[in-house]
Amino acid sequence: MKLALWLKNSGTSARELAVRVETTQATISRLKNGHALPSLELAGRIAEATGGAVTANDFLDPAPSERPGNGLAGARILLIISGGIAAYKSLDLIRRLKERDCELRVILTRASQEFITPLSVGALAGAAPFTDLFDARTEFDVGHIRLARECECIVVAPATADLMAKIAGGHAGDLATAVLLATDAPILLAPAMNPHMWANPATRRNVARLAQDGVSFIGPAEGEMAESGEAGTGRMSEVPEILRAIENLIGHSGGEPLKGKHVIVTSGPTHEPIDPVRYIANRSSGKQGHAIASAAARAGARVTLMTGPVEIPDPLGVETLHVATAADMLKAVEEALPADIAIFAAAVADWRMTAPADQKLKKKPGAQEMTLDLVQNPDILKLVARGHKRPGLVVGFAAETQDVVENAKAKRRAKGCDWILANDVTHARGVMGGEKNAVHLVMEDKTEDWPEMTKQQVAEKLIVRVAEHLAHAKAGAE
Ligand SMILES: Cc1cc2nc3c(=O)[nH]c(=O)nc-3n(C[C@H](O)[C@H](O)[C@H](O)COP(=O)(O)O)c2cc1C
């Protein structure tokens, strides 16, 4: 299949291509796996985005494929493989997760490396597995906490009796247990062991304790064991069953957490006219704001996006209003209210001309200098955060070039918003217009420092935080 090959060779993810061709990641996954044909229009956009490497004809005779590829696309999964004989099945699990376009990280326990090698796991997963807690290359920024936090769910397959005992007891003596103890993400265990080990009262106690702690299980199944002559309950569940359990788990925890909510998002720069041909602008591309609108829509929200002039396409499933100036943006925001959540990611110009010229300004003979008479633009974030139609959650952005967090904290207080996402937009960092962002989420009682990630990942993480905030607020009200 040419599209699959192109994605692999060019190192482009299905999600990146989806953004470029204005479609969904699921559509690209279906096309990639030969499960659908694109419209002529979409095929044209794909041909353009791939520089002509994948054309409409390439879709007409897709190679047969047994891959269903859907619900797990883009899911961030951490797979822990512990030292059971069923570890060989986890190699297939890795393949199937990669086929479904999951963002996969793998941890191997020391014992598991007696059964499978880091080399084979790395080759299948497309990235080296993590193996050591005390690894200077990954722990310079306390990498095990990052592993614990950056995933949507943790799957332990196979889960040995030994590892389950350690998790139940709160141990953190190696990378796998430290990550499992540090995570907030849902955990799915696929136990695999000798039937006598499974039936042992100690294992029964550990399983009961883990279930009480909210850990999910798939299996074990009944039948013949990998060890010859052994049968009973203890076989690791088959890979398709584990995949379904992961889908259920992520569906339960993720689902459409913003369903029924109205989210407004601003994005891009504003253009403030100087005269009919010139304007004041900035380098904002709109990529971050658009990604947030898109992530909110995927989370089930009704999204209204107010965007300044940008070169990128409107996000799918989002009502997008195009504006030019700060005044236009404010008007559009006011008209879009009320909303449950407002996220102001636009880089609104602070200043506009007191009186834009009707005619093109001419150079004055002999004059070396020119002064523009500027007046402050309305502060959209502050007006909404302090206004009578204030949404329940108001999030602003702070683009700073120095003292990023301190300035953001001051801005949060001054504007009256709930959260500020602060980023360092020093030219050298390439944030404005670039693909990546490293932000700090400044809240009333704490600040989270997020590692550098793509703007899509920042958007998804922000929407997860928003959904968590709503869930807590709801639980508090009940
Ligand atoms: C050949 C062999 C097969 C094993 N299979 C299993 C198994 O299927 N399930 C299990 O719980 N333990 C099994 N063990 C024991 C574990 O490897 C041992 O308890 C180990 O400490 C588990 O470490 P880990 O949980 O950190 O990976 C097996 C050991 C050997 C030598």
The ligand as an ORCA input file, in Angstrom:
! r2SCAN-3c Opt
* xyz 0 1
  C      10.942    -20.369     32.248
  C      10.213    -19.459     33.189
  C       8.921    -19.122     32.925
  C       8.229    -18.286     33.785
  N       6.926    -17.975     33.494
  C       6.230    -17.226     34.356
  C       4.874    -16.906     34.098
  O       4.300    -17.301     33.071
  N       4.196    -16.160     35.000
  C       4.772    -15.709     36.131
  O       4.097    -15.056     36.920
  N       6.068    -15.971     36.401
  C       6.807    -16.710     35.556
  N       8.126    -16.987     35.828
  C       8.740    -16.415     37.043
  C       9.119    -14.957     36.849
  O       9.994    -14.826     35.755
  C       9.767    -14.398     38.124
  O       8.806    -14.395     39.146
  C      10.343    -13.028     37.919
  O      10.885    -12.566     39.140
  C       9.306    -12.032     37.457
  O       9.897    -10.749     37.395
  P       9.121     -9.496     36.826
  O       7.741     -9.605     37.306
  O       9.840     -8.323     37.372
  O       9.228     -9.533     35.346
  C       8.845    -17.792     34.954
  C      10.171    -18.127     35.192
  C      10.846    -18.947     34.327
  C      12.298    -19.289     34.642
*
